[in-house]
């Protein structure tokens, strides 16, 4: 049964729930309210006014874990010691990540995004964080063996194994956490049902590997209503209030593996008041129009990919960028994404090799939320055994038969004249069993478009979305 379309929000919440084999797990999705706005205009005069501003709100809470973090004394991640090598370089250290790794991770991200779009149907606003999904499922795959692990590896990293996937994800997390110009928060946690005898402790080999690359907090507690409140408080804290909850009721299953990602970044080049066109008409996917605020400026780069025209707009520090892609006339965003596999150049290569020539860009202010249970999309990408009684999660424990019960994903985004705020949570519940002319081209996102927030060192999309409507 296909899920109801859920509205778009760029705060991603991904939770993986593992349950004991043989138990039924209900996959209920809820529809999040969509909120979208936009603006556009081309200035004729030099920029002489102050940049457009609006009141900034800082998030703070009084969150303190009520339970002991069993991993508090664990060895911290060694991701900062990883060496990044280009394709033309040889391995120079025992621990390294490569351009090829990120091409594979990005390819898998696009493939999974396509399955999400197919599942939702045409004309919907969809936003996922491939990175958050990969983090939560990466922690899960470390506890898997045999075919179960192989299927998860292919979904996360295409042709990569966990020996390449985990360092690749850890390197991206280290870059995020080390950036001083924009704000990133990346956090992982494992919540264990204390009433499951076979999960009194996880295998030492799992704890060592997970600690090295994912640094999860680990809690054992009774899975009751108070546990849901504690897990929701963790999500709210780690997403800086952008995603307040991930659970509506007491947690089910034997274990939950969660990832949370939060981003706040201002534009490297601010928008001036005369760069903003109010009440601009955006043409929605159904042919109707919506009034939006359009942001107009010189772009930081442009590229062509599979017939679509794309641009780059950097955030402060020039390490991360907003990427907008306008599909060719007559092609929907869903059709565009579905055909990216046919492109001679990958998404990551196109973004990283984008030309720095002059380009005038116009894109709307918008915000939204999205929520989905990803089981169907994962199965469409070949993850089958992990959901069934023959799943092999003996990497966690030999004393309890486990399978994935559900993978719950939530996202939030707010793109405005100041910059962007975005967040994501993933919860895995484990149960028992174009050529450029001399004149600067204009790329106007005035109809349905594809967008992303991209790590400009690796080309990896942290968030991927399509905006079909501003209503």
C-alpha positions as CSV (number, residue, x, y, z in Angstrom):
1,X,0.0,0.0,0.0
2,X,1.4,3.4,-1.0
3,X,1.7,6.1,1.6
4,X,-0.2,9.4,1.5
5,X,1.8,12.3,0.2
6,X,3.4,14.2,3.1
7,X,4.2,17.9,3.0
8,X,7.7,19.3,2.6
9,X,9.9,20.6,5.5
10,X,13.6,20.8,5.5
11,X,14.3,19.5,9.0
12,X,15.1,15.9,8.5
13,X,14.3,13.3,11.1
14,X,15.4,9.8,10.3
15,X,14.7,7.0,12.8
16,X,15.4,3.4,12.3
17,X,13.4,1.0,14.5
18,X,14.5,-2.6,14.9
19,X,12.0,-5.2,16.2
20,X,12.1,-8.8,17.1
21,X,11.3,-11.3,14.3
22,X,7.8,-12.5,14.1
23,X,6.1,-9.4,15.5
24,X,3.9,-7.2,13.4
25,X,4.9,-3.6,12.9
26,X,2.4,-1.0,11.8
27,X,3.7,1.5,9.2
28,X,1.5,4.6,9.8
29,X,2.5,7.9,8.2
30,X,1.1,11.3,9.1
31,X,0.7,14.2,6.8
32,X,2.7,17.3,7.8
33,X,1.3,20.7,7.0
34,X,3.0,22.5,4.1
35,X,4.0,26.1,4.3
36,X,5.6,27.8,1.3
37,X,6.4,31.3,0.2
38,X,8.5,33.0,-2.6
39,X,9.9,36.4,-4.3
40,X,11.7,37.9,-7.6
41,X,13.0,41.0,-9.5
42,X,15.9,42.2,-11.5
43,X,17.6,45.4,-10.2
44,X,18.4,48.1,-12.6
45,X,20.5,50.3,-10.3
46,X,23.8,49.5,-8.4
47,X,23.4,48.1,-4.9
48,X,23.5,51.1,-2.6
49,X,21.1,50.1,0.2
50,X,21.6,47.9,3.2
51,X,21.1,44.2,2.7
52,X,17.6,42.9,3.4
53,X,17.2,41.9,7.0
54,X,14.7,40.2,9.2
55,X,14.7,39.3,12.9
56,X,16.9,36.3,13.8
57,X,15.6,33.9,16.3
58,X,18.1,31.7,18.2
59,X,17.1,28.3,19.5
60,X,17.7,27.3,23.1
61,X,16.3,24.6,25.3
62,X,17.0,23.1,28.7
63,X,17.5,19.6,27.4
64,X,19.5,17.3,29.7
65,X,19.4,13.5,29.2
66,X,17.5,11.8,31.9
67,X,19.3,8.5,31.3
68,X,23.0,7.6,31.5
69,X,24.8,7.7,28.1
70,X,26.4,4.3,28.0
71,X,28.9,5.5,25.4
72,X,30.0,8.5,27.3
73,X,33.5,7.1,27.8
74,X,33.8,5.5,24.4
75,X,36.6,6.5,22.0
76,X,35.6,9.5,20.0
77,X,35.3,9.5,16.2
78,X,38.7,9.6,14.4
79,X,37.1,11.1,11.3
80,X,39.4,14.2,11.6
81,X,42.4,12.0,10.8
82,X,41.0,10.8,7.5
83,X,42.7,12.0,4.3
84,X,40.8,13.1,1.2
85,X,42.3,12.1,-2.1
86,X,41.4,13.0,-5.6
87,X,41.1,10.5,-8.4
88,X,44.5,11.5,-9.7
89,X,46.2,10.8,-6.4
90,X,47.5,7.6,-4.9
91,X,46.5,6.4,-1.4
92,X,48.8,8.3,1.0
93,X,47.5,7.0,4.3
94,X,45.9,3.9,5.8
95,X,42.6,5.9,6.5
96,X,41.4,7.8,3.5
97,X,38.3,8.8,1.6
98,X,38.2,9.4,-2.2
99,X,36.4,11.3,-4.9
100,X,35.2,7.9,-6.2
101,X,33.6,7.2,-2.8
102,X,31.5,10.3,-3.0
103,X,30.5,9.7,-6.6
104,X,29.0,6.3,-5.4
105,X,27.3,7.8,-2.4
106,X,25.8,10.6,-4.5
107,X,24.6,8.1,-7.2
108,X,22.9,6.0,-4.5
109,X,21.3,9.2,-3.1
110,X,19.8,10.2,-6.4
111,X,18.5,6.7,-7.0
112,X,16.8,6.6,-3.6
113,X,15.4,10.1,-4.1
114,X,13.9,8.9,-7.4
115,X,12.1,6.1,-5.6
116,X,10.7,8.6,-3.1
117,X,9.4,10.8,-5.9
118,X,7.9,7.7,-7.6
119,X,6.2,6.7,-4.4
120,X,4.7,10.1,-3.7
121,X,3.4,10.6,-7.3
122,X,3.7,13.7,-9.5
123,X,3.3,17.2,-8.4
124,X,4.2,16.8,-4.7
125,X,6.8,18.8,-2.7
126,X,9.4,16.2,-1.5
127,X,12.5,16.8,0.6
128,X,14.9,14.2,2.0
129,X,18.3,14.2,3.5
130,X,20.3,11.4,1.9
131,X,23.0,12.1,4.4
132,X,20.8,11.6,7.5
133,X,19.3,8.4,6.0
134,X,22.8,7.1,5.2
135,X,24.0,7.9,8.8
136,X,21.1,6.0,10.5
137,X,21.2,3.1,8.0
138,X,25.1,3.0,8.2
139,X,24.9,2.5,12.0
140,X,22.3,-0.2,11.3
141,X,24.3,-1.9,8.5
142,X,27.3,-2.3,10.9
143,X,25.1,-4.6,12.9
144,X,24.1,-6.7,9.9
145,X,25.8,-9.6,8.2
146,X,25.5,-11.6,5.0
147,X,22.9,-10.7,2.4
148,X,21.2,-8.3,4.8
149,X,24.3,-6.2,5.0
150,X,25.0,-6.4,1.3
151,X,21.5,-5.1,0.4
152,X,21.9,-2.2,2.8
153,X,25.4,-1.4,1.5
154,X,24.1,-1.2,-2.1
155,X,21.3,1.1,-1.1
156,X,23.6,3.5,0.8
157,X,26.7,3.4,-1.3
158,X,26.0,1.7,-4.6
159,X,29.2,-0.3,-5.2
160,X,30.8,0.5,-1.8
161,X,31.1,-1.7,1.3
162,X,30.9,-0.5,4.9
163,X,34.7,-0.2,4.9
164,X,34.3,2.7,2.5
165,X,30.9,4.0,3.5
166,X,31.6,4.6,7.2
167,X,34.8,6.6,6.6
168,X,33.1,8.6,3.8
169,X,30.2,9.6,6.0
170,X,32.4,10.4,9.0
171,X,34.6,12.7,6.9
172,X,31.6,14.7,5.8
173,X,30.4,14.9,9.4
174,X,33.8,16.1,10.5
175,X,33.8,18.9,7.9
176,X,30.3,20.0,9.0
177,X,31.2,20.1,12.7
178,X,34.4,21.9,12.0
179,X,32.9,24.7,9.9
180,X,33.0,28.1,11.6
181,X,31.1,30.1,9.0
182,X,27.8,28.2,9.0
183,X,26.3,26.1,11.7
184,X,25.9,22.3,11.4
185,X,24.9,19.8,14.0
186,X,25.2,16.1,13.3
187,X,24.2,13.6,16.1
188,X,23.5,9.9,16.4
189,X,21.9,7.9,19.1
190,X,20.9,4.3,19.9
191,X,18.0,3.6,22.2
192,X,17.7,0.0,23.6
193,X,14.6,-1.5,25.2
194,X,15.8,-2.6,28.7
195,X,13.1,-5.3,28.8
196,X,14.8,-7.3,26.0
197,X,17.2,-9.8,27.8
198,X,19.2,-10.4,24.6
199,X,20.2,-6.7,24.3
200,X,21.7,-6.2,27.8
201,X,24.7,-5.1,25.9
202,X,25.8,-4.8,22.2
203,X,28.8,-6.7,20.8
204,X,32.1,-5.0,21.6
205,X,33.1,-5.2,17.9
206,X,29.9,-3.3,17.0
207,X,30.5,-0.7,19.7
208,X,34.1,-0.1,18.5
209,X,33.2,0.3,14.9
210,X,30.1,2.5,15.5
211,X,32.0,4.6,18.0
212,X,34.9,5.1,15.5
213,X,32.8,6.5,12.7
214,X,29.3,7.5,14.1
215,X,29.9,8.4,17.8
216,X,26.4,7.5,18.9
217,X,25.0,8.2,22.3
218,X,23.6,4.9,23.7
219,X,20.7,4.7,26.2
220,X,18.9,1.7,27.8
221,X,15.4,2.5,29.1
222,X,11.9,1.0,29.4
223,X,10.0,1.7,26.1
224,X,7.1,3.6,27.7
225,X,5.5,7.0,27.2
226,X,8.3,8.6,29.1
227,X,10.8,7.1,26.7
228,X,8.9,8.7,23.8
229,X,9.2,12.1,25.6
230,X,12.9,11.6,26.1
231,X,13.6,10.6,22.5
232,X,11.5,13.5,21.2
233,X,13.4,15.9,23.5
234,X,16.7,14.6,22.0
235,X,15.3,15.1,18.5
236,X,14.1,18.6,19.3
237,X,17.4,19.5,20.8
238,X,19.6,18.1,18.1
239,X,17.6,19.7,15.3
240,X,17.5,23.1,17.1
241,X,13.7,23.0,17.4
242,X,13.1,22.6,13.7
243,X,11.8,19.0,14.2
244,X,10.1,18.8,17.6
245,X,9.1,15.2,17.6
246,X,9.6,11.8,15.9
247,X,7.4,9.6,18.0
248,X,3.7,10.1,18.7
249,X,3.3,7.1,21.1
250,X,5.6,4.9,23.3
251,X,8.4,3.4,21.1
252,X,7.9,0.0,19.7
253,X,10.4,-2.7,19.0
254,X,13.7,-3.6,20.6
255,X,15.9,-0.7,19.6
256,X,15.8,2.6,17.8
257,X,18.8,4.0,15.9
258,X,18.5,7.7,15.2
259,X,20.3,10.4,13.3
260,X,19.6,14.1,13.4
261,X,21.1,16.9,11.2
262,X,20.6,20.6,11.5
263,X,21.9,23.4,9.3
264,X,21.8,27.2,9.6
265,X,23.8,29.3,7.0
266,X,23.7,32.8,5.7
267,X,24.4,33.6,2.1
268,X,28.0,34.5,1.3
269,X,26.7,37.5,-0.7
270,X,23.6,39.1,0.9
271,X,20.4,40.1,-0.9
272,X,19.7,43.8,-1.1
273,X,16.1,45.2,-0.9
274,X,16.1,46.0,-4.6
275,X,17.1,42.4,-5.3
276,X,13.8,41.2,-4.1
277,X,10.6,41.1,-6.2
278,X,7.5,40.7,-4.2
279,X,4.2,39.2,-5.4
280,X,5.9,37.4,-8.2
281,X,3.8,34.7,-9.9
282,X,5.2,31.2,-9.6
283,X,3.6,28.7,-11.9
284,X,2.8,25.5,-9.9
285,X,2.8,22.0,-11.3
286,X,-1.0,22.0,-11.8
287,X,-0.9,25.2,-13.8
288,X,-2.1,27.5,-11.1
289,X,0.0,30.4,-9.9
290,X,1.1,31.5,-6.4
291,X,2.5,34.8,-5.2
292,X,6.0,34.6,-4.0
293,X,9.0,36.7,-3.1
294,X,11.7,36.2,-5.7
295,X,15.4,36.6,-4.8
296,X,17.6,37.9,-7.6
297,X,21.4,38.2,-7.9
298,X,24.5,37.1,-9.7
299,X,25.1,33.4,-9.3
300,X,28.4,31.8,-8.2
301,X,28.4,29.3,-11.0
302,X,26.2,27.5,-13.6
303,X,26.1,24.1,-15.2
304,X,24.1,22.0,-17.6
305,X,23.1,18.5,-16.6
306,X,21.0,16.1,-18.7
307,X,19.2,19.0,-20.4
308,X,18.5,21.0,-17.2
309,X,20.2,24.3,-16.3
310,X,21.6,24.6,-12.8
311,X,23.2,27.3,-10.6
312,X,25.2,27.5,-7.4
313,X,24.7,30.1,-4.7
314,X,27.2,29.8,-1.9
315,X,26.7,30.1,1.8
316,X,29.1,32.0,4.0
317,X,32.5,30.4,4.0
318,X,32.1,28.9,0.5
319,X,32.2,25.3,1.7
320,X,28.5,24.6,1.1
321,X,26.0,25.8,-1.5
322,X,22.4,25.9,-2.5
323,X,22.0,24.3,-5.9
324,X,18.9,25.0,-8.1
325,X,18.1,23.1,-11.3
326,X,15.4,24.1,-13.8
327,X,14.4,21.1,-16.0
328,X,14.1,21.7,-19.7
329,X,10.7,23.1,-20.8
330,X,8.0,20.3,-20.8
331,X,9.8,18.1,-18.3
332,X,8.7,17.7,-14.7
333,X,11.2,17.6,-11.8
334,X,10.2,13.9,-11.3
335,X,11.0,13.1,-15.0
336,X,14.2,14.9,-14.7
337,X,15.5,13.0,-11.7
338,X,14.4,9.7,-13.2
339,X,16.6,10.3,-16.2
340,X,19.8,11.4,-14.4
341,X,21.2,7.9,-14.6
342,X,21.3,8.4,-18.4
343,X,23.5,11.4,-18.1
344,X,27.1,11.1,-19.1
345,X,28.1,13.3,-16.1
346,X,27.1,12.6,-12.5
347,X,25.3,15.1,-10.3
348,X,28.3,15.6,-8.1
349,X,30.7,16.1,-11.0
350,X,28.4,18.7,-12.7
351,X,28.1,20.7,-9.4
352,X,31.9,20.6,-8.6
353,X,32.9,21.4,-12.2
354,X,30.3,24.3,-12.6
355,X,31.7,27.2,-14.5
356,X,32.4,30.5,-12.7
357,X,31.1,32.7,-15.5
358,X,28.4,35.4,-15.0
359,X,24.9,34.1,-14.5
360,X,21.8,35.9,-13.3
361,X,19.7,33.8,-10.9
362,X,16.2,34.2,-9.6
363,X,14.7,31.8,-7.0
364,X,11.8,32.0,-4.5
365,X,11.8,32.2,-0.8
366,X,10.0,29.1,0.5
367,X,9.7,26.8,3.5
368,X,8.2,23.4,4.1
369,X,8.1,20.1,5.9
370,X,8.2,16.5,4.7
371,X,7.6,13.2,6.5
372,X,7.6,9.6,5.2
373,X,8.0,6.0,6.3
374,X,10.7,4.8,3.9
375,X,10.1,1.0,3.9
376,X,8.6,0.8,0.4
377,X,11.3,3.0,-1.1
378,X,14.1,0.9,0.5
379,X,12.6,-2.3,-0.8
380,X,12.4,-0.7,-4.3
381,X,16.1,-0.1,-4.0
382,X,16.8,-3.8,-3.1
383,X,16.6,-3.8,0.7
384,X,14.4,-6.8,1.2
385,X,15.9,-9.3,3.7
386,X,16.3,-6.6,6.4
387,X,12.5,-6.4,6.9
388,X,11.9,-10.1,7.2
389,X,12.3,-12.9,9.7
390,X,15.4,-14.2,8.0
391,X,17.3,-10.9,8.5
392,X,20.8,-11.2,9.9
393,X,21.6,-8.6,12.5
394,X,23.9,-10.8,14.5
395,X,26.4,-8.0,14.4
396,X,24.4,-6.4,17.3
397,X,23.9,-9.5,19.3
398,X,23.7,-13.3,19.0
399,X,21.0,-13.6,21.6
400,X,18.1,-11.8,19.9
401,X,16.7,-12.2,16.4
402,X,16.2,-8.8,14.8
403,X,14.7,-7.2,11.7
404,X,14.0,-3.6,10.7
405,X,10.4,-2.7,11.6
406,X,10.3,0.8,10.1
407,X,12.5,3.7,8.9
408,X,10.8,7.0,9.7
409,X,12.1,10.2,8.1
410,X,11.2,13.9,8.7
411,X,12.7,17.0,7.2
412,X,12.3,20.8,7.4
413,X,13.6,23.7,5.3
414,X,13.3,27.5,5.2
415,X,15.0,29.3,2.3
416,X,14.9,33.1,2.7
417,X,16.7,36.3,1.9
418,X,19.1,35.8,4.9
419,X,20.0,32.2,4.1
420,X,18.7,28.7,4.9
421,X,17.7,26.7,7.9
422,X,17.2,23.0,7.4
423,X,17.0,19.9,9.5
424,X,16.4,16.2,9.2
425,X,15.8,13.2,11.5
426,X,15.9,9.5,10.6
427,X,14.7,6.9,13.0
428,X,15.3,3.2,12.3
429,X,13.2,1.0,14.5
430,X,14.6,-2.5,14.9
431,X,12.0,-5.0,15.8
432,X,12.3,-8.7,17.0
433,X,12.3,-10.6,14.4
434,X,23.3,24.5,-22.2
435,X,25.9,26.7,-24.1
436,X,26.5,30.2,-22.6
437,X,26.2,33.3,-24.7
438,X,28.3,36.4,-24.2
439,X,25.4,38.1,-22.4
440,X,25.0,36.6,-18.9
441,X,22.3,33.9,-19.0
442,X,19.3,34.1,-16.7
443,X,18.2,31.1,-14.7
444,X,14.8,31.8,-13.1
445,X,13.2,29.1,-10.9
446,X,9.7,30.4,-11.7
447,X,8.2,27.0,-12.2
448,X,8.7,23.5,-10.6
449,X,12.4,22.9,-9.9
450,X,14.9,20.6,-8.2
451,X,17.2,21.9,-5.4
452,X,19.9,20.7,-3.0
453,X,22.2,21.7,-0.3
454,X,25.6,20.4,-1.3
455,X,29.0,19.8,0.3
456,X,31.2,21.6,-2.2
457,X,34.4,19.7,-1.3
458,X,32.9,16.2,-2.0
459,X,29.9,17.0,-4.2
460,X,27.7,15.0,-1.8
461,X,24.1,16.3,-1.5
462,X,23.1,16.7,2.1
463,X,19.5,17.6,1.3
464,X,17.6,16.9,-2.0
465,X,14.2,18.3,-2.9
466,X,11.7,19.2,-5.6
467,X,9.4,22.2,-5.3
468,X,6.3,21.7,-7.4
469,X,4.0,24.2,-5.7
470,X,4.1,27.2,-3.4
471,X,0.6,26.7,-2.0
